[in-house]
Amino acid sequence: MATTEATESYRFQAEIKQLLDILVHSLYQDREIFLRELISNASDALTQMHFHMLTDRNVHDADADLAIRLSIIDKDDEKWLLVKDSGIGMTAEELIQNLGTIAQSGARAFLERVKQTDSSPGEIIGQFGVGFYSVFMVADLVRVVSRSHRLDAEPAAWVSQGDDSFRIEPAEKEERGTEIHIKLKNDAGEFASEWKLRETVKRHSDFVAYPIYLNDEQINQQQPIWRKSPSEVSQEDYHNFYQQMTMDFQEPITVIHFHSDAPVHIRALLFVPATRDRGVLAARKEPGLKLYSHNVLIQEYNRDLLPDWLNFVDGVVESEDLPLNVSRETVQSNRFMRQLGKTLRRRVVRDIKDLASDDDAKYAAFWKQHGRAIKEGILADPAGLQDVLPLLRYQSTALENELTSLADYLNRMHEDQEAIYYVMGDSMHSVSHSPHLDPFRARDIEVLYWIDPLDPFLAPLLNEYKDTPIKNVDDAGLELPDIEEVIDDEGEKLAEPDLNRFIGRCVTTLGDRVTEVRASRMLKTSPVRLVSPEDTPNREMQRIYRFLDQQYEVPKRILEINRGHPLIVDLARLVTAQPEAELINVAIEQLYESALVQEGLHPDPAKMVPRIERLLKLAAAAHAPGDTLG
């Protein structure tokens, strides 16, 4: 058998020692990456061989199976790892060219050849030629023995210790392909463990298109579930894959599985988990998608493909159009990534919409866990508002124990109703007892409950839905049809002089905390309410500051009083009869602050306790024999 005639030594091109230091110590953070890179290179070589033999079988070792084999070798108290393929192989000159020059790769040259034809090799990976050098993270010595597919080629070996030189020497090898002999460093002995090799292949190279053998046992799956047609995959298959990937034993709320070839090539299998919080035992500790290229894991947690508000989505994305950067540890921000991201976002939103329209129970479960993320999406991307509006859900005066969409609200509107109405507060209890609801309940007009802390942030953005205005019920200029009929004739009526004196007392007691005090045309069962002056700019900013725990000022509102409410009638008459009575000012203060609580605007409700106790004392004194309200 012919071999190269002599050993020759070479210097690496272009400051290779410095570059190796960067690759080994800085660029690659996980040592097991080296095995992924070697398997990727082997996969390239096998693909090139497969492509070549489609038109020319006149090659060395033509019947060899296309496979990758791993072996552990112990010799002279040293641990060696062997990575072997039956791919296209290299001559001595190609070893020098491909392994002695950074950023030069046979795979890249092969792609250039393919571009000159109309054929597609399909499974080419590793276009930058530096992944091989990551082997020196774990190796004291590397010997690459290769035999080209060419019938007249001689086998040769490339040997290096990862310093500034390498040598080419004679070799013996009968089979076509390349084998990489790795003398492991003392602190890399774990890679001489079958368990570690299996785990690393499972993690990074489970879906390489060629079989990977360890001791004659295949240890990779080859055919990934996301590469199958959705019609070929059962719900049990989806659940098993999701469980294996995440260690989440609850079934996902929905599965999104699709393939697309335009405008970019993409295969995706995504899951919406049943809960937003990742459990202690979860295998996926961070948000982000597993990103593959040509069956090889590129990133474990890619956060660039979906916007942050969709970070609850988990799963796998693969694209063969994806250019990778020099280390494969990060993916370049380029037009392919942007297009991939647009395609994924559009598909995820579409499938969530389908879930909302097809399964109320599942969507209610989704909204409970991930509803706030939808609102975050509106805030993060106001330009995409119209896409996301159909996903919003609220409780309302008509459906306190259920959820309604804006579209369903529109379908229930009265013919003469001109807007969608909402009431804002801190809790279901506060908004359901809001005085703003008096005229709406009298008119049987539905009002949405906005009680999420994000709702004040959304209010300036949600002005209308399908050409119907969206309005806050605390708007001072709100007009409702036949509003005068809301005030009925039952109960005592407060005389105008008494009303004016009481309004004046409220003004002097509350001072500049309110912009105006006036009789209400709206109130029916509540004594007072606070309404926002018309055209108030940034009307929800103080509510937002309070939520963010920033410097907060109670916003100045209009105080409206219900002249027919018994409490207001009694207090107004007391102002006329005993203007010096202590109860008057204490009661006015409490009515105002109780309204702040109902609005979710009170900075510290606990401070009301002493006043409430004072009111109780005055009430008890009023009923004590021989005492007065003063």
KETIGU-407090 format. One record per residue (C-alpha): residue in three letters; x negated, y negated, z negated. Coordinates in steps of 0.001 Angstrom, whole numbers, padded with zeros to 6 digits, always signed. Layout:
N
ALAXYZ ...
END
This chain:
630
MET+000000+000000+000000 ALA-001386-003412+000952 THR-002012-006015-001721 THR-003517-009462-001864 GLU-007265-009150-001642 ALA-008401-011305-004595 THR-007307-013370-007561 GLU-007176-017120-006953 SER-006641-019872-009515 TYR-004716-023081-008876 ARG-003958-026322-010631 PHE-000312-027219-011007 GLN+000819-030122-008889 ALA+001558-033546-010441 GLU+000803-033640-014195 ILE+002454-030264-014705 LYS+001235-029940-018287 GLN+003012-033117-019322 LEU+006147-032104-017469 LEU+006109-028649-019042 ASP+005910-030284-022463 ILE+008999-032343-021621 LEU+010903-029341-020317 VAL+010025-027127-023244 HIS+010270-029558-026133 SER+012667-032302-025093 LEU+014893-031503-022151 TYR+016124-028102-023258 GLN+017608-028064-026739 ASP+018577-024394-026883 ARG+015864-021803-026336 GLU+018228-019172-024997 ILE+018759-021424-021961 PHE+015640-019836-020436 LEU+017492-016567-019875 ARG+020368-018359-018226 GLU+017919-020071-015867 LEU+016071-016872-014958 ILE+019354-015068-014310 SER+020506-018032-012215 ASN+017354-017846-010118 ALA+017804-014095-009723 SER+021395-014697-008613 ASP+020108-017183-006010 ALA+017649-014621-004683 LEU+020356-011964-004448 THR+022710-014338-002633 GLN+020024-015266-000134 MET+019368-011580+000462 HIS+023057-010846+000904 PHE+023429-013737+003334 HIS+020357-012692+005339 MET+021539-009081+005653 LEU+024858-010157+007136 THR+022981-010731+010398 ASP+019731-008826+009930 ARG+019302-005520+008089 ASN+015763-005028+009340 VAL+014309-005747+005916 HIS+012249-003979+003293 ASP+014257-001737+000954 ALA+017491-002395+002847 ASP+019594-000016+000751 ALA+018663-001459-002642 ASP+021647-002402-004814 LEU+022013-006143-005396 ALA+021647-006354-009173 ILE+019797-007933-012101 ARG+018158-005773-014741 LEU+016864-006654-018206 SER+014388-004497-020135 ILE+012640-004740-023502 ILE+009067-003478-023598 ASP+006885-002922-026650 LYS+003173-002528-025951 ASP+000136-003026-028169 ASP+002255-004617-030918 GLU+003435-007213-028423 LYS+007028-007784-027408 TRP+007745-008226-023711 LEU+010953-008997-021855 LEU+011403-008008-018210 VAL+013910-009755-015910 LYS+014156-008000-012555 ASP+016198-008556-009398 SER+016452-006940-005961 GLY+016767-010245-004160 ILE+014980-011787-001226 GLY+011570-011786-002916 MET+008528-014020-002322 THR+005160-013789-000648 ALA+001987-015092-002295 GLU+002383-018352-000363 GLU+005988-018688-001480 LEU+004995-018028-005100 ILE+002575-020945-004861 GLN+005156-023136-003179 ASN+008137-022301-005376 LEU+006487-021811-008780 GLY+003498-024124-008438 THR+005407-027247-007424 ILE+008038-028927-009547 ALA+011348-029751-007854 GLN+010607-027429-004933 SER+012893-024481-004617 GLY+013480-021683-002167 ALA+017166-022079-002955 ARG+017079-025701-001828 ALA+015299-024778+001388 PHE+017828-022017+001917 LEU+020703-024487+001545 GLU+019118-026688+004162 ARG+019012-023719+006520 VAL+022646-022925+005805 LYS+023649-026517+006582 GLN+022245-026021+010075 THR+024719-023229+010641 ASP+028454-023125+010013 SER+028119-020433+007390 SER+028508-020747+003620 PRO+026368-018760+001174 GLY+028922-019232-001546 GLU+027057-018471-004723 ILE+023886-020585-004604 ILE+022802-022139-007884 GLY+019705-023906-009175 GLN+018967-026531-006571 PHE+016160-028317-008434 GLY+013549-025697-009078 VAL+012618-026562-012673 GLY+014805-024181-014657 PHE+012209-021451-014330 TYR+009732-023386-016474 SER+012056-023245-019486 VAL+010690-019722-019924 PHE+007655-021257-021642 MET+009892-022167-024591 VAL+009640-018493-025574 ALA+006605-017194-023651 ASP+002889-017086-024386 LEU+002315-015584-020953 VAL+004467-015149-017844 ARG+003656-012805-014961 VAL+005928-012952-011918 VAL+005562-010000-009568 SER+007388-010269-006249 ARG+007753-008481-002952 SER+009381-010259-000031 HIS+012126-008778+002129 ARG+009820-009173+005144 LEU+008559-005836+006399 ASP+004956-007004+006781 ALA+004765-008906+003483 GLU+002447-007909+000666 PRO+003420-007941-003014 ALA+001753-010570-005167 ALA+001760-011838-008754 TRP+001906-015349-010231 VAL+000475-015653-013750 SER+000460-018607-016157 GLN+000244-019383-019859 GLY+002149-022645-019448 ASP-000942-024840-019437 ASP-002197-026876-016498 SER-002991-023963-014194 PHE-001755-020693-012761 ARG-003287-017890-010755 ILE-002212-015682-007871 GLU-003458-012111-008014 PRO-002975-008732-006346 ALA+000048-006674-007429 GLU+001675-003344-006868 LYS+005399-003222-006247 GLU+007396-000815-004097 GLU+010874-002331-004408 ARG+011983-005570-002822 GLY+012636-008459-005151 THR+011127-010201-008146 GLU+010374-009154-011695 ILE+009374-011570-014436 HIS+007259-010159-017259 ILE+007490-012371-020353 LYS+005139-011972-023296 LEU+007250-013387-026099 LYS+005897-015812-028666 ASN+005774-014619-032248 ASP+008712-016844-033179 ALA+010766-015679-030172 GLY+010945-012014-031094 GLU+014755-012194-031304 PHE+014816-012005-027504 ALA+013432-008487-027755 SER+016718-007519-029395 GLU+019438-005839-027351 TRP+022082-007608-029409 LYS+020575-011039-028685 LEU+020312-010345-024969 ARG+023922-009157-024805 GLU+025119-012181-026748 THR+023133-014608-024581 VAL+024368-013073-021335 LYS+027931-013082-022683 ARG+027640-016740-023603 HIS+025906-018141-020531 SER+025979-015688-017640 ASP+028974-013441-018197 PHE+030462-014329-014830 VAL+027447-014221-012543 ALA+028610-012584-009322 TYR+026129-009682-009525 PRO+025952-006942-012161 ILE+023494-007520-015013 TYR+022192-004311-016557 LEU+020520-003682-019890 ASN+019252-000102-020234 ASP+021394+000915-017263 GLU+024565-000489-018891 GLN+026327-003406-017227 ILE+026732-006208-019778 ASN+028503-008947-017779 GLN+032085-009128-016508 GLN+031268-010501-013034 GLN+034850-011448-012150 PRO+035960-014360-014343 ILE+039662-014698-015078 TRP+039772-018274-013761 ARG+038565-017058-010346 LYS+041551-014763-010019 SER+044826-015857-008522 PRO+047370-016830-011205 SER+049677-014153-009787 GLU+047058-011519-010717 VAL+046804-012548-014373 SER+049278-011530-017056 GLN+050256-013583-020094 GLU+048463-010998-022203 ASP+045291-011553-020163 TYR+045544-015281-020723 HIS+046103-014851-024438 ASN+043215-012390-024807 PHE+040828-014686-022951 TYR+041936-017707-024987 GLN+041565-015769-028214 GLN+038086-014572-027257 MET+036993-018072-026245 THR+038404-019987-029234 MET+039061-017455-032013 ASP+042493-019085-032277 PHE+044970-016294-032876 GLN+048044-018433-032214 GLU+049312-018359-028664 PRO+048649-021615-026809 ILE+051669-023792-026140 THR+051029-023685-022407 VAL+048490-022376-019882 ILE+047340-024376-016837 HIS+045688-022193-014183 PHE+045053-023493-010690 HIS+042669-023514-007733 SER+042157-026373-005294 ASP+039895-026903-002290 ALA+040689-030545-001522 PRO+039571-033200-002101 VAL+037007-031193-004083 HIS+036617-027511-004801 ILE+037845-026683-008290 ARG+038952-023690-010317 ALA+040426-024385-013730 LEU+041959-022416-016576 LEU+043122-024747-019340 PHE+045027-024247-022579 VAL+047061-026531-024834 PRO+046561-025141-028357 ALA+049422-024658-030790 THR+047763-026945-033347 ARG+045533-029959-032951 ASP+043271-029168-035905 ARG+040540-026626-035246 GLY+040403-024000-037970 VAL+037383-023191-040093 LEU+036770-020009-038113 ALA+037311-021586-034682 ALA+034724-020639-032097 ARG+035173-024018-030374 LYS+033943-026581-032883 GLU+034067-029652-030631 PRO+036392-031061-027980 GLY+035332-030544-024392 LEU+035702-028119-021498 LYS+033349-025286-020569 LEU+031851-026354-017243 TYR+030607-023746-014772 SER+028940-023972-011404 HIS+028689-020861-009267 ASN+029608-018639-012211 VAL+026926-020063-014491 LEU+027735-022028-017648 ILE+026380-025550-017256 GLN+027887-027246-020303 GLU+029566-025733-023313 TYR+031390-028963-024209 ASN+031914-031316-021298 ARG+033800-034452-022379 ASP+033626-036304-019067 LEU+036210-034372-017073 LEU+039248-035341-019155 PRO+039889-038650-020904 ASP+039448-038709-024682 TRP+043179-038720-025316 LEU+043413-035281-023675 ASN+040594-033822-025776 PHE+043016-031353-027350 VAL+042970-029424-024048 ASP+040533-026504-024038 GLY+039398-024187-021286 VAL+037128-023658-018306 VAL+036442-025659-015143 GLU+034271-024515-012255 SER+033255-026321-009086 GLU+030818-025317-006393 ASP+030677-028910-005128 LEU+029028-030107-008318 PRO+025502-031517-008039 LEU+023557-030942-011245 ASN+020793-033001-012780 VAL+017239-031860-013323 SER+017900-029920-016528 ARG+021480-028731-016134 GLU+021987-029878-019744 THR+024032-032828-018528 VAL+025986-033468-015372 GLN+025404-036549-013303 SER+028047-039228-013314 ASN+028863-039161-009625 ARG+031776-039221-007271 PHE+032278-035468-007567 MET+032685-035737-011323 ARG+035054-038680-010968 GLN+037139-036822-008427 LEU+037143-033683-010546 GLY+038292-035760-013502 LYS+041113-037366-011518 THR+042283-033989-010247 LEU+042243-032442-013721 ARG+044004-035352-015414 ARG+046716-035437-012763 ARG+047301-031683-013038 VAL+047347-031623-016850 VAL+049855-034493-017014 ARG+051998-032815-014372 ASP+052088-029516-016242 ILE+052938-031225-019526 LYS+055809-032977-017739 ASP+056991-029603-016457 LEU+056865-028224-019987 ALA+058928-031185-021203 SER+061651-030617-018624 ASP+061664-026804-018738 ASP+061442-025935-022439 ASP+062740-028351-025101 ALA+061622-026175-028009 LYS+058060-025759-026753 TYR+057789-029429-025915 ALA+059028-030367-029383 ALA+056222-028205-030801 PHE+053783-029882-028413 TRP+054968-033361-029413 LYS+054653-032605-033113 GLN+050995-031660-032667 HIS+049853-033787-029744 GLY+052376-036609-029371 ARG+050041-039192-030825 ALA+047468-038270-028163 ILE+049981-039244-025466 LYS+050328-042667-027073 GLU+046551-042942-027293 GLY+046503-042272-023558 ILE+048746-045266-022874 LEU+046520-047500-024989 ALA+043337-046177-023379 ASP+044638-046415-019825 PRO+047487-048935-019447 ALA+047188-048592-015667 GLY+048448-045014-016004 LEU+051453-046067-018089 GLN+054115-044976-015610 ASP+052649-041463-015427 VAL+052781-041001-019177 LEU+056062-042800-020091 PRO+058206-039713-019300 LEU+056251-037781-021951 LEU+057232-040076-024846 ARG+059695-038736-027409 TYR+061519-040431-030274 GLN+064118-039792-032921 SER+067061-042165-032810 THR+070302-043198-034481 ALA+072068-040693-032214 LEU+069592-037829-032708 GLU+067907-038160-036100 ASN+066971-034471-036223 GLU+066038-034095-032568 LEU+063826-035808-030017 THR+064903-037845-027047 SER+063098-039084-023967 LEU+063551-042532-022482 ALA+065248-040908-019484 ASP+067800-039138-021691 TYR+068408-042389-023569 LEU+069217-044092-020259 ASN+071728-041369-019440 ARG+073571-042025-022728 MET+073677-045834-022421 HIS+077030-047659-022313 GLU+077994-049210-019003 ASP+077725-052745-020381 GLN+074453-052073-022256 GLU+071581-054060-020811 ALA+068511-052742-022658 ILE+066839-049874-024481 TYR+066619-050795-028177 TYR+064192-049739-030873 VAL+063702-050470-034565 MET+060223-050460-036070 GLY+059199-049388-039574 ASP+056999-047165-041731 SER+059275-044161-042180 MET+062494-042508-041127 HIS+064114-043599-044383 SER+063236-047248-043953 VAL+064325-047548-040322 SER+067515-045520-040761 HIS+068575-047990-043495 SER+067420-051065-041585 PRO+069842-054018-041669 HIS+069081-054557-037973 LEU+071198-051506-037204 ASP+074470-053045-038492 PRO+075717-054448-035175 PHE+074412-051470-033200 ARG+076237-048973-035380 ALA+079363-051092-035088 ARG+078992-050911-031309 ASP+077897-047253-031233 ILE+074720-048340-029416 GLU+071782-045962-029796 VAL+068537-047293-031273 LEU+065172-045515-031091 TYR+063118-045088-034266 TRP+059543-046327-033830 ILE+057780-045174-036974 ASP+054392-043992-035731 PRO+051431-046217-036711 LEU+050558-046478-032999 ASP+053967-047864-032016 PRO+053086-051502-032861 PHE+050076-051167-030547 LEU+052329-049887-027760 ALA+055063-052492-028146 PRO+053391-055166-025946 LEU+052904-052588-023166 LEU+056364-051015-023191 ASN+058450-053831-021753 GLU+060700-051765-019531 TYR+061496-048296-018279 LYS+063002-047740-014823 ASP+063866-051456-014553 THR+065635-051434-017932 PRO+064188-053787-020589 ILE+062937-052303-023874 LYS+063743-054604-026823 ASN+063081-054738-030546 VAL+066295-055063-032588 ASP+064648-057715-034781 ASP+064597-060198-031903 ALA+066267-063433-033080 GLY+067621-064124-029600 LEU+069218-060711-029127 GLU+072643-060814-027475 LEU+075124-057965-027698 PRO+078517-057838-025974 ASP+081471-059185-028004 ILE+079190-059705-030961 GLU+081692-061839-032859 GLU+083922-058810-033325 VAL+081223-057212-035451 ILE+082002-059586-038332 ASP+085328-058369-039682 ASP+087826-060268-041850 GLU+087653-057947-044848 GLY+086369-059277-048175 GLU+085942-062796-049505 LYS+084597-065547-047308 LEU+081988-067981-048565 ALA+083023-071615-048318 GLU+080815-073751-046110 PRO+079531-076028-048945 ASP+078570-073025-051071 LEU+076848-071406-048049 ASN+074846-074543-047309 ARG+073759-074935-050943 PHE+072624-071283-051042 ILE+070694-071659-047762 GLY+069016-074759-049159 ARG+068063-072881-052337 CYS+066533-070082-050240 VAL+064487-072657-048315 THR+063104-074290-051467 THR+062427-070917-053145 LEU+060667-069210-050229 GLY+058953-072270-048799 ASP+056716-071683-045773 ARG+056959-067891-046071 VAL+059933-068150-043690 THR+060379-070332-040643 GLU+064126-070729-041090 VAL+067073-069584-043221 ARG+070412-069223-041465 ALA+073734-067385-041524 SER+073743-064193-039472 ARG+076065-063327-036627 MET+074888-059725-036703 LEU+074921-058424-040274 LYS+077837-056307-041414 THR+076837-054188-044442 SER+073404-055555-045386 PRO+072915-058813-047368 VAL+069876-060128-045452 ARG+067441-059342-042673 LEU+064222-060770-041267 VAL+064084-061486-037538 SER+061261-062576-035281 PRO+061477-066096-033848 GLU+061994-066098-030088 ASP+058868-066107-027931 THR+056600-065279-030867 PRO+053172-064441-029352 ASN+051512-061236-030542 ARG+054432-060593-032866 GLU+053119-057210-033996 MET+049503-058231-034637 GLN+049891-058586-038404 ARG+051507-055149-038565 ILE+048511-053808-036629 TYR+046028-055548-038942 ARG+047787-053952-041895 PHE+047516-050505-040289 LEU+043817-051065-039567 ASP+043246-052243-043143 GLN+041971-055575-041875 GLN+042680-059032-043273 TYR+046452-059211-043213 GLU+048963-062028-043535 VAL+052685-061437-043933 PRO+054184-062754-040683 LYS+056601-065661-040982 ARG+060094-064628-039962 ILE+063602-066056-039929 LEU+065717-065009-042936 GLU+069302-064305-041929 ILE+071964-063957-044643 ASN+075303-062197-044518 ARG+077807-064793-045758 GLY+080411-062071-046296 HIS+078288-059739-048437 PRO+079453-059658-052114 LEU+075926-060188-053427 ILE+075415-063282-051276 VAL+078872-064615-052216 ASP+078159-064227-055956 LEU+074696-065769-055752 ALA+075960-068732-053686 ARG+078710-069423-056207 LEU+076163-069164-059006 VAL+074031-071808-057266 THR+077099-074102-057282 ALA+078130-073337-060866 GLN+074758-072893-062616 PRO+071942-074150-060358 GLU+069426-073798-063219 ALA+070098-070047-063731 GLU+066831-068014-063595 LEU+068579-065150-061819 ILE+068991-067186-058620 ASN+065321-067591-057715 VAL+064385-064098-058903 ALA+067176-062571-056784 ILE+066226-064605-053685 GLU+062572-063516-054055 GLN+063653-059886-054360 LEU+066006-060047-051375 TYR+063149-061411-049260 GLU+060594-058834-050386 SER+063073-055956-050068 ALA+063528-057063-046445 LEU+059747-056975-046005 VAL+059695-053385-047281 GLN+062433-052399-044847 GLU+060433-053969-042023 GLY+057265-052130-043050 LEU+055550-055484-043580 HIS+055145-055688-047356 PRO+051416-055782-048244 ASP+051868-054233-051717 PRO+055373-053023-052682 ALA+054148-052067-056181 LYS+053910-055785-057013 MET+057715-055942-056935 VAL+058019-053789-060060 PRO+057746-056641-062659 ARG+060368-058654-060774 ILE+062722-055707-060564 GLU+062313-055210-064303 ARG+063076-058928-064801 LEU+066235-058551-062707 LEU+067336-055595-064811 LYS+066739-057602-067970 LEU+068791-060538-066640 ALA+071582-058201-065522 ALA+071679-056572-068960 ALA+071658-059983-070660 ALA+074544-061139-068488 HIS+076699-058356-069896 ALA+075553-058777-073485 PRO+078105-060469-075829 GLY+077582-064234-076042 ASP+074708-064407-073479 THR+074480-066175-070143 LEU+072621-065662-066872 GLY+070199-068396-067707 
END
